[in-house]
Amino acid sequence: MSEDNLIYVTDQDFEAEVLKSDLPCLVDFWAPWCGPCKAIGPVVTELAAEFAGKVIIAKMNVDESPATPGKYGIRAIPTLILFKGGEVLDQVTGAVGKAQLAAMLEKA
């Protein structure tokens, strides 16, 4: 866990870090070659700082960890999925605005 509340997860630690988390967890499924992913990266980092202690923000590189995105039917990136208590609470695909992501986090 880093001090800005942003963590990086893999197929190996996804269950422990995300599904078994006591806090709601927003996972940003991304890849280094994805332009829109880079565009929303700073927004995701800002939200991690703003929601520190309330929501965990995680990033998963779909190239390095393909099993988890496959399990959740992710066909396009960036896709952000909000998990709470091991269940999918909400999901958005594409480079959405900060306000939309913040509203999604407020629900959790």
Secondary structure, DSSP 8 states (H G I E B T S, - for coil): --TTSEEE--TTTHIIIIIT-SS-EEEEEE-TT-HHHHHHHHHHHHHHHHTTTT-EEEEEETTT--HHHHHTT--SSSEEEEEETTEEEEEEESS--HHHHHHHHHH-
